[in-house]
Amino acid sequence: MKMVRPASGDIHAPKTAKNPADNDSHFVTPSNDYAVTVPPQAEWVLASKYQDMTGVTRETVKQRKKSGVWLEGQQVAVVARRLYVNVKAADQWINDQLNQQRHRA
């Protein structure tokens, strides 16, 4: 893919969009004057990365797992002694908690 250098000096992908179904590691999102390459978001991330993304500490993730609030294989997983969080499932859990609070009020 040929790269285009706009006047600002930043390098951006050309204005052609790839089909996201092509299983490519990136897809192109159209913008006003040029296209921006955006990496797809991983479904599972290390708990430390999840903390960077959300502010929820690794200890909080461990506690939610230990207390059964988050389920192994659904919101959390341990692989090779490393703690992972399913970002989509954790986000859904948060939305569910918000909906429960709204229904109580």
C-alpha beads as a LAMMPS data file, in Angstrom:
LAMMPS data file: protein, C-alpha beads

105 atoms
104 bonds

1 atom types
1 bond types

-500.0 500.0 xlo xhi
-500.0 500.0 ylo yhi
-500.0 500.0 zlo zhi

Masses

1 110.0

Atoms # bond

1 1 1 0.000 0.000 0.000
2 1 1 1.420 3.365 -1.015
3 1 1 1.710 5.928 1.773
4 1 1 0.719 9.577 1.197
5 1 1 2.498 12.458 2.928
6 1 1 0.099 15.388 3.532
7 1 1 1.375 18.958 3.884
8 1 1 1.462 18.585 7.685
9 1 1 4.263 16.033 7.404
10 1 1 2.309 13.160 8.956
11 1 1 2.167 9.881 7.040
12 1 1 -1.280 8.438 6.443
13 1 1 -2.700 5.598 4.420
14 1 1 -4.293 6.415 1.071
15 1 1 -7.987 7.143 0.843
16 1 1 -8.989 3.576 -0.077
17 1 1 -10.824 1.501 2.501
18 1 1 -10.085 -2.186 2.971
19 1 1 -12.825 -4.665 3.582
20 1 1 -12.708 -5.495 7.352
21 1 1 -13.694 -9.078 6.463
22 1 1 -10.318 -9.578 4.757
23 1 1 -8.834 -10.639 8.145
24 1 1 -6.209 -7.930 7.836
25 1 1 -4.559 -6.675 11.002
26 1 1 -5.724 -3.111 10.319
27 1 1 -8.625 -1.468 8.583
28 1 1 -8.866 2.007 7.142
29 1 1 -11.375 4.505 8.479
30 1 1 -12.235 7.372 6.107
31 1 1 -11.594 10.902 7.327
32 1 1 -12.086 14.378 5.809
33 1 1 -8.908 14.726 3.728
34 1 1 -7.223 11.350 4.156
35 1 1 -7.766 7.908 5.651
36 1 1 -6.465 6.921 9.093
37 1 1 -5.289 3.392 9.818
38 1 1 -6.865 2.088 13.024
39 1 1 -5.746 -1.190 14.626
40 1 1 -8.600 -3.469 15.672
41 1 1 -9.227 -3.686 19.404
42 1 1 -8.213 -6.949 21.011
43 1 1 -10.952 -8.895 22.734
44 1 1 -8.663 -10.261 25.500
45 1 1 -5.989 -8.067 27.120
46 1 1 -3.676 -8.530 30.075
47 1 1 -5.087 -7.173 33.336
48 1 1 -2.277 -4.586 33.379
49 1 1 -3.335 -3.317 29.936
50 1 1 -6.977 -3.304 31.086
51 1 1 -5.873 -1.107 34.008
52 1 1 -4.170 1.286 31.580
53 1 1 -7.332 1.387 29.451
54 1 1 -9.929 1.751 32.224
55 1 1 -8.281 2.526 35.547
56 1 1 -9.625 -0.724 37.063
57 1 1 -6.643 -2.195 38.921
58 1 1 -5.321 -5.718 38.522
59 1 1 -6.192 -6.311 42.190
60 1 1 -9.815 -5.318 41.527
61 1 1 -9.929 -7.736 38.577
62 1 1 -8.507 -10.500 40.797
63 1 1 -11.050 -9.729 43.527
64 1 1 -13.968 -9.791 41.074
65 1 1 -12.733 -13.178 39.835
66 1 1 -12.199 -14.563 43.344
67 1 1 -15.631 -13.455 44.560
68 1 1 -17.349 -14.875 41.467
69 1 1 -18.532 -11.502 40.216
70 1 1 -16.514 -12.047 37.021
71 1 1 -16.474 -15.600 35.681
72 1 1 -13.479 -17.564 34.396
73 1 1 -13.758 -17.852 30.629
74 1 1 -16.330 -15.071 30.401
75 1 1 -14.873 -11.820 31.787
76 1 1 -11.491 -13.180 32.940
77 1 1 -9.072 -15.968 32.065
78 1 1 -5.738 -17.204 33.370
79 1 1 -3.350 -18.512 30.730
80 1 1 0.210 -19.490 31.625
81 1 1 -0.262 -17.794 35.015
82 1 1 -1.168 -14.486 33.344
83 1 1 -4.489 -12.785 34.078
84 1 1 -6.503 -11.641 31.060
85 1 1 -9.702 -9.585 30.813
86 1 1 -12.252 -9.877 28.026
87 1 1 -12.830 -6.193 27.266
88 1 1 -16.181 -6.718 25.547
89 1 1 -17.555 -8.965 28.317
90 1 1 -16.284 -6.624 31.064
91 1 1 -17.901 -3.677 29.283
92 1 1 -21.168 -5.621 29.026
93 1 1 -20.977 -6.431 32.762
94 1 1 -20.574 -2.710 33.522
95 1 1 -23.556 -1.867 31.303
96 1 1 -25.608 -4.538 33.083
97 1 1 -24.696 -3.004 36.461
98 1 1 -25.739 0.442 35.231
99 1 1 -29.067 -0.921 33.953
100 1 1 -29.737 -2.609 37.311
101 1 1 -29.053 0.671 39.135
102 1 1 -31.430 2.547 36.832
103 1 1 -34.202 0.017 37.430
104 1 1 -33.820 0.315 41.231
105 1 1 -34.046 4.114 41.187

Bonds

1 1 1 2
2 1 2 3
3 1 3 4
4 1 4 5
5 1 5 6
6 1 6 7
7 1 7 8
8 1 8 9
9 1 9 10
10 1 10 11
11 1 11 12
12 1 12 13
13 1 13 14
14 1 14 15
15 1 15 16
16 1 16 17
17 1 17 18
18 1 18 19
19 1 19 20
20 1 20 21
21 1 21 22
22 1 22 23
23 1 23 24
24 1 24 25
25 1 25 26
26 1 26 27
27 1 27 28
28 1 28 29
29 1 29 30
30 1 30 31
31 1 31 32
32 1 32 33
33 1 33 34
34 1 34 35
35 1 35 36
36 1 36 37
37 1 37 38
38 1 38 39
39 1 39 40
40 1 40 41
41 1 41 42
42 1 42 43
43 1 43 44
44 1 44 45
45 1 45 46
46 1 46 47
47 1 47 48
48 1 48 49
49 1 49 50
50 1 50 51
51 1 51 52
52 1 52 53
53 1 53 54
54 1 54 55
55 1 55 56
56 1 56 57
57 1 57 58
58 1 58 59
59 1 59 60
60 1 60 61
61 1 61 62
62 1 62 63
63 1 63 64
64 1 64 65
65 1 65 66
66 1 66 67
67 1 67 68
68 1 68 69
69 1 69 70
70 1 70 71
71 1 71 72
72 1 72 73
73 1 73 74
74 1 74 75
75 1 75 76
76 1 76 77
77 1 77 78
78 1 78 79
79 1 79 80
80 1 80 81
81 1 81 82
82 1 82 83
83 1 83 84
84 1 84 85
85 1 85 86
86 1 86 87
87 1 87 88
88 1 88 89
89 1 89 90
90 1 90 91
91 1 91 92
92 1 92 93
93 1 93 94
94 1 94 95
95 1 95 96
96 1 96 97
97 1 97 98
98 1 98 99
99 1 99 100
100 1 100 101
101 1 101 102
102 1 102 103
103 1 103 104
104 1 104 105
